[in-house]
């Protein structure tokens, strides 16, 4: 699935992705490739995983990095 990063707090290590299905997915830094952090508006590909608190994004790959 593809999505766009809504927000990601590097200090706290988590954020949310807006999936192409218009649902929000929690993302934690431990599910990102090593030494990678997300920025708002980055386009990513991920798999969704159901947890007891909702869905989260796992196996995340950055497709397009937002240019500043």
N, C-alpha and C positions, 0 to 999 in steps of 0.2 A: 504494500500500500504506500501511496505517496502522501505527503503532508507538508505543512509549512510551520515553522517554529513560531508560536505565539509569544512566548517569553522563556528565558532560561537564566536563572541566577547562578553565576559561577561560584560565588561564595557559599551558597547553600547546596549547590550541586544538583538542582532539579528544576523542572519547568514543565511546560505543556506544548504539545504539538496539535495543530488543527488538521485532522485527517481529511482526505479527499471525500470522505463520507459525512463531513461536517460534524464529526464528533471530536471531543477533546481527549487526548491521550497523555497521561502522565509520563514523564521521562526523567530518569535518574542517571547521573554521570556514570554509574557502573555499567550501564547498557550502551555506552558510547565507545567507539574505538579508542585505544590508548592515546593519551595526550590530546584529545579532541574535546572542544567545548562548542556549544551551539550559540548562535546569535539570532535575534529576532529576524524573521523573514527568510532564514535559511530554508532551502527546500531539501527534504529528506525522504528516504525510503525506509520502511520499517515493517516489522511483523507485529501484530497485536497479540497481547496475552491477557486473559481474564484473571483478575485477582479478586480478593474479597472486598476490595474498595472500588472496583471498576476496572477499566481497561488501562493497560500501560503499553508503551512502545518498547520493543526489544529488537536486537539485531539491527541497529540503526546505521544507515549509510548516508553520508551527506552527498546530495546530488548537485546542489548549486549553492554556493556561498554568496551571501548578500555582500555586495560591494559597498564600501563606505564612501 
